[in-house]
Amino acid sequence: MGLRPILKGAVIAGAMSFLGAGAAIAQAADCEETQFGSEAGEVYLKAETELLQNENPQAALQQINKLQNMELNCYEQGAVLKLGAAIKIKNGDYAGAANDLEAAIDQGYVSGDQRAKTYYQIFQIYLSQNDLNKALEYSQKWIDAGGDPDRDDMWRFAVIHQKLQNNQEALRWAERVFEIDGSDAEREVYDFLIYLYDETGQRAKKAQLLEQLLARNPNERKLWDAIAGDYFAANEERKAFEVQKAMYLGGILQEEEELMRIVNFYNRFNVPYHGARVLEKEMNAGRISKTYDRMELLANLYQVAREFEKAIPVIEEAAQMRNSGEMYERLGRSYAELQQWAETEQALSKALNTGGVENRGLAWVLIGQSRYERDDRAGAREAFRNANNRGGRGWLQFMNSEEQTEAALVRFEAQSLVQDTLREQERCERLAVLGEGNAPEECATVDERLAEAQEELEAIGGS
């Protein structure tokens, strides 16, 4: 954004074109003189020759000093001021040159188009000396006098205002530059506008500009980071996540910390399955280290997503990494979700033997359930008693109730069989009165069957 190296040459060139030989000398409004006297004219010509032809500003300055010691008419005074300014610029005395030009304007020796040009020359002089406030003052005087800023002038105004922390005014000029440049705008213009939009809190315009830049440079990392950063700053984390996700899918994110950020975003926004897939993929690729903590997270994500079949090999590997009772417990619970009961008991038994199980009672309840589902009722009761918690007692009550219900059903069926056989016996006795050939064949065994039914009922405690 520095302007001084560019401006030094521009100031000198402007001085030569405007103040050099052949330049029209304006006359003060109340000055009736229109030319040099012979003596003053001769000295002026020598000064001009030394400056423009011999390129000897020191010799030219000596001639100007002679003129200043002479009695000059109003026309000669104006000419001397302007030529003196040109000489001082060539000598690097910019402040002196600006004073001479201001005096020429103030005393009425510059008018019309030359007035605007002189203000512009003073603007450039102050700018070359980094006197930004004075530069702005004379840039405005130039415009007020009819000056027409081009694209480069507008850029200078934008930079000056920014340096003076007049960001709104800087933005006004920078936007005009951007409008002129259009699709050919250089990157420095984009960056400058983005900075100003940021400083003035115009996030919507900043985002629009960043998106334009991103369309031109889709693989430029810092643009993605800037967009995501803006969303973070605005507490729009969901949008920041979408930007980060696009960066990941585009292959921009490579570091472990960045990849883990994507995984954590998926977890945070309740998309555990996708988070697990990213984590597993990147661990297999070696871009995320396969530590116990990472494996535990992967198992958690799969379990929360209810992808128990995918969680099981992860949990098994994690359990082996640290011989962790806690992880074997988690493995047992995953097998229970899949109703793989033998594996459930095996994993939970290993968890209890290894140690580190936070809720041993729950582990025993699941072991009991696994035995119950495999018809090992005695083993189930033992496990539920070992649980010694509400869950275990509930299961024991359920099993007792279940067995009582089953016993009552057996008694009911035995009683029903006795009653049915008694009624059959009565029918057979009535038919026997009619003659032996009228009774059905079943009547021959009815007494035997009734005795068996009554014996079975007595055996189960019925009456």
C-alpha positions in Angstrom: 0.0 0.0 0.0 3.0 2.3 0.0 2.8 5.3 -2.3 5.9 7.3 -1.8 8.3 5.6 -4.2 5.7 5.9 -7.0 4.9 9.5 -6.2 8.4 11.0 -6.2 8.7 10.5 -9.9 5.2 11.6 -10.5 5.7 14.8 -8.6 8.9 15.7 -10.6 7.3 14.8 -13.9 4.2 16.9 -13.1 6.4 19.8 -12.1 8.3 19.7 -15.4 5.1 19.5 -17.5 3.3 22.2 -15.7 6.0 24.5 -14.5 8.6 24.1 -17.2 9.4 26.1 -20.4 6.5 27.2 -22.4 3.9 27.0 -19.6 1.5 29.8 -19.7 1.9 32.2 -16.8 -1.4 33.3 -15.4 -1.8 36.9 -14.4 -3.2 38.1 -11.1 -6.6 39.5 -11.3 -5.3 43.0 -10.5 -2.1 42.7 -12.4 -1.8 44.7 -15.6 1.7 43.4 -16.6 1.8 40.8 -19.3 5.6 40.1 -19.8 9.0 40.2 -18.2 11.2 43.2 -18.1 14.5 42.7 -20.0 16.7 42.3 -17.0 14.4 40.0 -15.1 13.5 38.1 -18.3 17.2 37.4 -18.9 17.8 36.0 -15.4 14.5 33.9 -15.6 15.6 32.4 -18.9 19.0 31.4 -17.4 17.2 29.8 -14.5 14.9 27.9 -16.8 17.7 26.8 -19.0 19.8 25.5 -16.1 16.8 23.5 -14.8 15.4 22.1 -18.0 18.3 21.9 -20.4 21.3 21.6 -18.2 19.5 19.7 -15.4 21.4 21.7 -12.9 18.8 22.7 -10.3 21.4 24.3 -8.0 22.5 26.7 -10.7 18.8 27.4 -11.5 18.2 28.1 -7.8 21.0 30.7 -7.8 19.3 32.5 -10.7 15.9 32.4 -8.9 17.5 33.9 -5.8 18.8 36.7 -8.0 15.3 37.3 -9.2 13.9 37.4 -5.7 16.4 40.1 -4.8 15.2 42.2 -7.8 12.2 44.5 -7.8 9.7 42.4 -9.8 6.3 43.3 -11.3 3.3 41.2 -10.5 3.6 39.0 -13.7 7.3 38.3 -12.9 6.5 37.4 -9.3 4.0 34.7 -10.4 6.4 33.2 -12.8 9.2 33.1 -10.3 7.0 31.4 -7.7 6.1 28.6 -10.1 9.6 28.1 -11.5 11.0 28.2 -8.0 8.6 25.4 -7.0 9.8 23.3 -10.0 13.4 23.8 -8.9 12.7 22.9 -5.3 11.0 19.7 -6.4 14.0 18.8 -8.4 16.2 19.5 -5.4 14.0 17.4 -3.1 12.6 20.4 -1.2 9.0 19.3 -1.4 7.8 21.4 1.5 9.3 24.6 -0.1 7.8 23.7 -3.5 4.3 23.3 -1.9 4.7 26.7 -0.2 5.6 28.3 -3.5 2.6 26.8 -5.3 0.2 27.7 -2.5 1.5 31.3 -2.6 1.0 31.3 -6.4 -2.6 30.3 -6.0 -3.2 32.6 -3.0 -1.8 35.6 -4.8 -3.9 34.9 -7.9 -1.1 33.8 -10.3 -2.9 30.5 -11.1 -6.4 30.4 -12.5 -8.7 28.3 -14.7 -7.5 24.7 -15.5 -4.1 25.5 -14.2 -5.6 26.1 -10.7 -6.9 22.5 -10.6 -3.6 21.2 -11.9 -1.7 23.1 -9.3 -3.9 21.7 -6.4 -3.2 18.3 -7.8 0.5 19.0 -7.8 0.4 20.1 -4.2 -1.6 17.0 -3.3 1.1 14.8 -4.8 3.8 16.8 -3.0 2.2 16.3 0.4 1.5 12.7 -0.3 5.1 12.1 -1.3 6.1 13.4 2.2 3.5 11.3 3.9 1.6 14.3 5.2 -1.7 12.6 4.6 -4.0 15.1 6.2 -2.6 17.9 4.0 -2.7 15.5 1.0 -6.4 14.9 1.5 -7.0 18.6 2.0 -5.5 19.4 -1.4 -7.1 16.4 -3.1 -10.5 17.8 -2.2 -9.5 21.3 -3.4 -8.4 19.7 -6.7 -11.8 18.0 -7.0 -13.7 21.2 -6.1 -11.7 23.1 -8.7 -12.9 20.6 -11.4 -10.4 17.8 -11.0 -11.5 14.4 -12.3 -9.9 11.5 -10.4 -9.0 8.5 -12.5 -8.8 4.9 -11.2 -5.3 5.3 -9.7 -6.3 8.6 -8.0 -9.2 6.9 -6.4 -7.0 4.0 -5.2 -4.6 6.6 -3.6 -7.6 8.3 -1.8 -8.8 4.9 -0.5 -5.3 4.1 0.9 -4.9 7.5 2.5 -8.2 7.4 4.2 -7.5 3.9 5.5 -4.1 5.0 6.9 -6.0 7.8 8.7 -8.5 5.2 9.9 -11.3 6.8 8.0 -12.5 3.4 6.9 -15.9 4.4 5.7 -14.5 7.0 3.3 -11.7 4.6 2.3 -14.4 2.0 1.5 -16.3 4.5 -0.7 -13.2 5.0 -2.9 -12.2 1.4 -2.9 -15.6 0.3 -4.1 -15.4 2.8 -7.0 -12.0 1.3 -7.9 -13.5 -2.2 -7.7 -16.4 -1.1 -9.9 -14.0 0.3 -12.5 -11.8 -2.8 -12.4 -14.7 -5.3 -12.7 -13.7 -8.9 -13.3 -10.1 -7.8 -13.9 -9.6 -6.5 -10.3 -6.3 -7.4 -8.8 -6.0 -9.5 -5.7 -4.8 -6.5 -3.6 -8.1 -4.7 -4.4 -10.1 -7.7 -3.1 -8.0 -8.0 0.0 -8.2 -4.3 0.7 -12.0 -4.4 0.4 -12.3 -7.5 2.5 -10.2 -5.7 5.2 -12.5 -2.6 5.1 -15.7 -4.6 5.1 -14.3 -6.5 8.2 -13.4 -3.2 9.9 -16.7 -1.6 9.2 -18.7 -4.7 10.2 -20.2 -5.3 6.8 -20.1 -9.1 7.0 -22.6 -9.7 4.2 -20.6 -7.8 1.7 -17.4 -9.4 2.9 -18.9 -12.8 2.5 -20.1 -12.0 -1.0 -16.6 -10.8 -1.9 -15.0 -13.9 -0.4 -17.3 -16.1 -2.4 -16.3 -14.3 -5.6 -12.6 -14.8 -4.7 -13.3 -18.4 -3.9 -14.9 -19.0 -7.3 -11.7 -17.7 -8.9 -9.4 -19.6 -6.5 -11.3 -22.6 -5.2 -8.2 -24.3 -3.7 -7.0 -21.2 -1.8 -7.0 -22.3 1.8 -7.0 -18.9 3.5 -10.3 -18.0 1.7 -12.0 -21.0 3.1 -10.6 -20.3 6.6 -11.8 -16.7 6.4 -15.3 -17.7 5.5 -15.4 -20.3 8.3 -13.9 -17.8 10.7 -16.6 -15.3 10.0 -19.3 -17.8 10.6 -17.6 -18.8 13.9 -17.3 -15.1 14.9 -21.0 -14.7 14.2 -21.9 -17.8 16.3 -23.2 -19.5 13.2 -21.4 -22.8 13.9 -23.7 -24.9 11.6 -22.6 -22.8 8.6 -19.0 -23.0 9.8 -19.4 -26.7 9.9 -20.7 -26.8 6.3 -17.7 -24.8 5.1 -15.3 -27.1 7.0 -17.1 -30.1 5.5 -16.7 -28.7 2.0 -13.0 -28.2 2.7 -12.7 -31.8 3.8 -14.6 -33.2 0.8 -12.4 -31.0 -1.4 -9.2 -32.4 0.0 -8.1 -29.1 1.6 -7.9 -30.4 5.2 -4.9 -32.6 5.8 -3.7 -32.2 9.4 -4.9 -34.4 12.2 -6.3 -31.5 14.2 -8.3 -30.3 11.2 -9.6 -33.8 10.5 -10.6 -34.3 14.1 -12.5 -31.0 14.0 -14.7 -32.5 11.2 -15.3 -35.6 13.3 -16.2 -33.5 16.4 -18.5 -31.3 14.3 -20.4 -34.4 13.1 -20.7 -35.5 16.7 -21.8 -32.1 17.9 -24.5 -31.8 15.3 -25.8 -35.3 16.0 -24.6 -37.0 12.9 -22.6 -39.7 14.6 -22.5 -42.3 11.8 -20.8 -39.9 9.4 -18.4 -38.8 12.1 -17.5 -42.4 12.7 -17.0 -43.1 9.0 -14.6 -40.1 8.7 -12.7 -41.1 11.8 -12.3 -44.7 10.7 -11.3 -43.8 7.2 -8.7 -41.3 8.3 -7.3 -43.7 11.0 -7.0 -46.4 8.3 -5.2 -43.9 6.1 -2.8 -43.0 8.9 -3.8 -39.3 8.9 -5.4 -39.7 12.4 -3.4 -41.6 14.9 -5.0 -44.9 16.1 -4.8 -44.3 19.9 -7.0 -45.8 22.6 -8.9 -42.5 23.0 -9.6 -42.3 19.3 -10.8 -45.9 19.2 -13.0 -45.2 22.2 -14.5 -42.2 20.4 -15.1 -44.3 17.2 -16.8 -47.0 19.3 -19.0 -44.3 20.9 -20.0 -42.8 17.6 -21.0 -46.2 16.2 -22.9 -47.1 19.3 -24.8 -43.8 19.4 -25.6 -44.3 15.8 -26.8 -47.8 16.8 -24.4 -49.4 14.4 -23.5 -52.2 16.8 -22.1 -54.6 14.3 -19.6 -51.9 13.2 -18.9 -51.0 16.8 -18.0 -54.5 17.9 -14.6 -54.9 16.1 -13.6 -51.4 17.1 -14.4 -52.2 20.8 -12.6 -55.5 20.6 -9.4 -53.8 19.3 -9.6 -51.0 21.8 -10.1 -53.5 24.7 -7.0 -55.4 23.5 -5.0 -52.1 23.3 -5.5 -51.4 27.0 -6.9 -54.7 28.5 -9.8 -52.5 29.6 -12.6 -53.9 31.7 -14.7 -50.9 30.8 -14.2 -51.6 27.1 -15.1 -55.3 27.5 -18.2 -54.2 29.3 -19.1 -52.0 26.3 -18.4 -55.0 24.1 -20.8 -57.1 26.1 -23.5 -54.5 25.9 -23.1 -54.3 22.1 -23.5 -58.0 21.8 -26.6 -57.8 24.0 -28.1 -55.2 21.6 -27.5 -57.8 18.8 -28.9 -60.6 21.0 -25.8 -62.6 20.6 -26.1 -64.0 24.1 -23.2 -66.3 24.4 -20.8 -63.6 23.3 -22.5 -61.2 25.7 -21.7 -63.4 28.7 -18.2 -64.1 27.5 -17.4 -60.3 27.1 -19.0 -59.3 30.4 -17.3 -62.0 32.3 -14.0 -60.9 31.0 -14.9 -57.3 31.9 -15.6 -58.3 35.5 -12.5 -60.4 35.8 -10.3 -57.6 34.2 -11.7 -54.9 36.6 -12.5 -51.3 36.0 -16.2 -51.9 35.4 -18.1 -48.9 36.8 -21.5 -50.7 37.2 -20.8 -54.3 38.1 -24.5 -54.8 39.0 -25.6 -54.0 35.4 -22.9 -56.3 34.0 -24.4 -59.2 36.2 -27.9 -58.4 35.1 -26.9 -58.6 31.4 -25.1 -61.9 32.1 -28.3 -63.1 33.8 -30.3 -62.1 30.8 -28.0 -63.8 28.4 -28.3 -67.1 30.5 -32.1 -66.7 30.7 -32.3 -66.3 26.9 -30.4 -69.5 26.5 -32.7 -71.4 29.0 -30.1 -71.6 31.7 -32.6 -70.5 34.4 -30.4 -71.7 37.4 -27.4 -69.8 36.0 -29.6 -66.7 35.4 -30.9 -66.7 39.0 -27.3 -66.9 40.2 -26.3 -63.9 38.0 -29.3 -61.9 39.1 -28.5 -62.6 42.8 -24.9 -61.5 42.1 -26.2 -58.3 40.6 -27.8 -57.4 44.0 -29.5 -54.4 42.6 -33.0 -53.4 41.6 -32.6 -54.8 38.1 -31.5 -58.2 39.4 -34.4 -58.4 41.9 -36.8 -57.4 39.2 -35.6 -60.2 37.0 -35.9 -62.7 39.9 -39.4 -61.6 40.6 -40.3 -61.9 37.0 -38.9 -65.4 36.8 -40.8 -66.4 40.0 -43.9 -65.0 38.6 -43.3 -66.7 35.3 -42.7 -70.0 37.1 -45.8 -69.6 39.3 -47.9 -68.8 36.2 -46.5 -71.9 34.5 -47.3 -74.1 37.5 -50.8 -72.7 37.8 -51.3 -73.5 34.1 -50.1 -77.0 34.7 -52.4 -77.5 37.6 -55.3 -76.1 35.6 -54.6 -78.4 32.7 -54.3 -81.4 35.2 -57.6 -80.4 36.9 -59.3 -80.0 33.5 -58.0 -83.4 32.4 -59.4 -85.0 35.7 -62.8 -83.3 35.2 -63.0 -84.2 31.6 -62.1 -87.9 32.3 -64.7 -88.1 35.1 -67.4 -86.8 32.8 -66.3 -89.4 30.2 -66.5 -92.1 32.9 -70.1 -91.1 33.7 -71.1 -91.3 30.0 -69.5 -94.7 29.7 -71.4 -95.9 32.8 -74.8 -94.7 31.4 -74.0 -96.4 28.0 -73.1 -99.7 29.8 -76.7 -100.0 31.0 -77.9 -100.2 27.4 -75.7 -103.1 26.7 -72.1 -103.9 26.2 -72.1 -103.3 22.4 -73.3 -99.7 22.7 -70.3 -98.3 24.6 -67.4 -96.8 22.5 -64.0 -98.4 22.6 -62.5 -95.5 24.8 -64.7 -96.6 27.7 -62.5 -99.7 28.1 -59.6 -97.5 29.3 -61.5 -94.7 31.0 -60.9 -95.9 34.5 -57.2 -96.4 33.9 -56.9 -92.9 32.4 -58.8 -91.3 35.2 -56.5 -92.9 37.8 -53.5 -91.6 35.9 -54.9 -88.1 35.7 -55.8 -88.0 39.4 -52.3 -89.3 40.3 -50.7 -86.6 38.1 -52.8 -83.9 39.8 -51.8 -85.1 43.2 -48.1 -85.1 42.2 -48.2 -81.4 41.3 -50.2 -80.5 44.5 -53.6 -80.1 43.0 -56.9 -81.2 44.5 
